[in-house]
């Protein structure tokens, strides 16, 4: 089994990746990068090359795999350089910020079919959603006709005071709704046909943040009558949580923090089950494990690329509709 030599850009979320990967026998962290010298100094291993310049990391010897956990506006440039270096790439979402960038990435990757390219959509690995996908496959819901997904961020301070608030462009769809959109596409295995989206900026009205803090969209799919309603709510009160409702002819699933509820039957007589949403978040590490597996066996590299680009195309369509409709509210 070939060893994977890794460079990590960004030691915010990237620090979690670092702690996980350093325990893997077949992985060796060669270099790390962050603007913040204090974050770099938290890496105590003196054998690891440390830099505040991402180009120095990308050009450093021995790396064959890169973890990109930088701010959104740096993703595109770092991906392009990494593909040209023939690196396997694990990228935080969104992989880029517009459709032109996405097309350029796609063209480069199309000429590098052996490179693993994966993003951190960890909800696919949450036990409750793994179980849910199996139920959908086994047709336990009958015919699904409506899905409602909500990303309730509840961390408005990150828009008002963090890098998101100072960026020249930030999209709550790309930063929030994308998680739920990817999850739904993963669950039902359909391709989006049309998206209509609206947004507003009420929660951050008196702040320096310049973009929408709430959005809601309706999605139609090819070869299906299912309707999806999806929202990204950065100003929500309460805990950070993911809401999901699936309505089928045989069963209803409702994940509404802190509970998961299921119903079978109608108002005359129904079976009701409820359980607390698991607080164990260790499943989030499974995205990196899966990425490592992609590198090693190469079996699903092209399939995962297809899913990732489908999600990105859908989220860009959501942004486009929201921006088009902002003058119609």
Number of C-alpha atoms within 10 A of each C-alpha: 6 8 11 22 18 23 29 26 28 23 22 14 13 20 19 12 17 18 11 13 19 13 10 13 9 13 16 18 21 22 23 28 27 21 15 13 12 9 14 19 11 10 16 8 10 8 9 14 17 21 18 16 13 21 14 15 21 24 12 14 11 12 21 20 27 28 24 28 24 22 16 23 17 15 20 20 12 21 25 16 14 20 19 12 14 17 24 25 24 23 24 21 23 26 26 22 21 18 14 10 15 17 13 13 19 15 10 14 20 13 10 14 13 17 21 26 24 25 20 20 20 17 20 22 19 17 15 14 17 14 12 17 19 12 14 17 13 10 14 16 20 15 15 21 15 15 21 18 25 23 27 22 23 16 16 18 13 14 23 17 13 12 13 22 19 14 14 11 13 21 20 23 29 24 19 23 29 25 25 25 26 21 22 23 18 17 18 13 12 16 16 20 13 14 21 18 22 23 24 16 15 11 15 20 13 10 11 12 22 19 19 24 25 25 25 20 21 17 19 18 16 11 10 13 12 18 15 21 20 26 26 28 26 26 19 18 12 11 12 14 16 20 19 22 19 21 20 19 13 15 20 21 19 19 21 16 15 14 13 19 16 17 16 17 13 10 6 5 8 11 10 11 11 12 11 12 15 12 7 9 11 9 13 17 16 17 19 19 13 13 21 22 15 21 20 14 10 15 13 13 19 18 9 17 19 12 16 21 16 16 25 23 15 22 26 20 20 27 23 16 18 23 15 13 14 13 8 8 7
